[in-house]
Amino acid sequence: MEYYKNNPKLFEENAAILKAIAHPVRLCIVKGLLERGPSNVTSMHSCLDMPQSTISQHLSNLKKANVIEGDRQGLEVFYRVSNEKVKKIIKEIF
């Protein structure tokens, strides 16, 4: 517990990351981004077979947790995994 008292923010950040990727759809999105590289919502929609609005909500959660970043290219945003810890986690569990 001593360690937690000295680093509560570190535990909060790591818990937020784990919570963000713990949902099956978000885990699938992250794994897909790592395998295929940057993707837009349209390409994720065809892969995940769910409404784009649902995918966008999951992307928003991942962005809030600093798991992914989006790069605008014209009218589209291409998302990529930007968190090195997440990359290591996904590599280990798959």
PLY file of the C-alpha trace (Angstrom):
ply
format ascii 1.0
element vertex 94
property float x
property float y
property float z
element edge 93
property int vertex1
property int vertex2
end_header
0.00 0.00 0.00
2.94 2.32 0.51
3.56 2.27 -3.24
-0.02 3.34 -3.96
0.21 6.26 -1.54
3.23 7.58 -3.42
1.75 7.00 -6.90
-2.08 7.19 -6.87
-2.20 8.94 -10.26
-0.22 6.12 -11.87
-2.72 3.56 -10.61
-5.65 5.69 -11.77
-4.17 6.08 -15.27
-3.44 2.37 -15.60
-6.90 1.44 -14.31
-8.47 3.76 -16.91
-6.47 2.08 -19.67
-7.48 -1.41 -18.52
-11.11 -0.35 -18.17
-11.10 1.12 -21.68
-9.78 -2.01 -23.36
-11.77 -4.44 -21.19
-14.93 -4.17 -23.34
-15.00 -6.84 -26.10
-15.76 -4.35 -28.89
-13.04 -1.93 -27.81
-10.59 -4.81 -27.45
-11.47 -5.87 -31.00
-11.00 -2.31 -32.28
-7.58 -2.00 -30.66
-6.44 -5.41 -31.87
-7.66 -4.59 -35.38
-5.85 -1.25 -35.42
-2.63 -2.95 -34.39
-3.00 -5.63 -37.06
-4.22 -3.47 -39.96
-2.75 -0.10 -39.08
-4.62 3.21 -39.05
-8.30 2.84 -39.97
-11.36 5.04 -40.27
-14.82 4.36 -38.87
-16.08 3.16 -42.26
-13.51 0.37 -42.48
-14.17 -0.60 -38.85
-17.91 -0.64 -39.59
-17.52 -3.22 -42.36
-15.30 -5.37 -40.13
-17.34 -5.16 -36.92
-20.82 -5.25 -38.51
-22.35 -2.73 -36.10
-23.66 0.82 -36.49
-21.05 3.51 -37.06
-22.52 5.48 -34.15
-21.76 2.58 -31.80
-18.20 2.33 -33.09
-17.78 6.08 -32.67
-18.85 5.82 -29.03
-16.29 3.11 -28.40
-13.61 5.17 -30.17
-14.49 8.10 -27.94
-13.92 5.95 -24.84
-10.57 4.80 -26.17
-9.52 8.36 -26.93
-10.50 9.56 -23.45
-8.28 6.86 -21.94
-5.38 7.89 -24.24
-5.34 4.49 -25.90
-5.79 5.78 -29.46
-5.31 8.98 -31.43
-7.01 10.17 -34.57
-5.35 11.86 -37.53
-7.63 13.87 -39.79
-7.14 13.33 -43.52
-9.63 15.47 -45.40
-13.11 14.62 -44.16
-12.06 11.37 -42.49
-10.26 10.55 -39.26
-7.87 7.61 -39.22
-7.35 6.10 -35.78
-4.22 4.40 -34.50
-3.09 2.91 -31.21
-0.81 5.46 -29.58
-0.30 3.92 -26.15
2.79 1.73 -25.85
1.48 -0.03 -22.73
-1.64 -1.10 -24.64
0.46 -2.39 -27.51
2.36 -4.60 -25.06
-0.83 -5.79 -23.35
-2.47 -6.77 -26.65
0.67 -8.56 -27.79
0.77 -10.56 -24.56
-2.89 -11.60 -24.47
-3.14 -12.55 -28.13
0 1
1 2
2 3
3 4
4 5
5 6
6 7
7 8
8 9
9 10
10 11
11 12
12 13
13 14
14 15
15 16
16 17
17 18
18 19
19 20
20 21
21 22
22 23
23 24
24 25
25 26
26 27
27 28
28 29
29 30
30 31
31 32
32 33
33 34
34 35
35 36
36 37
37 38
38 39
39 40
40 41
41 42
42 43
43 44
44 45
45 46
46 47
47 48
48 49
49 50
50 51
51 52
52 53
53 54
54 55
55 56
56 57
57 58
58 59
59 60
60 61
61 62
62 63
63 64
64 65
65 66
66 67
67 68
68 69
69 70
70 71
71 72
72 73
73 74
74 75
75 76
76 77
77 78
78 79
79 80
80 81
81 82
82 83
83 84
84 85
85 86
86 87
87 88
88 89
89 90
90 91
91 92
92 93
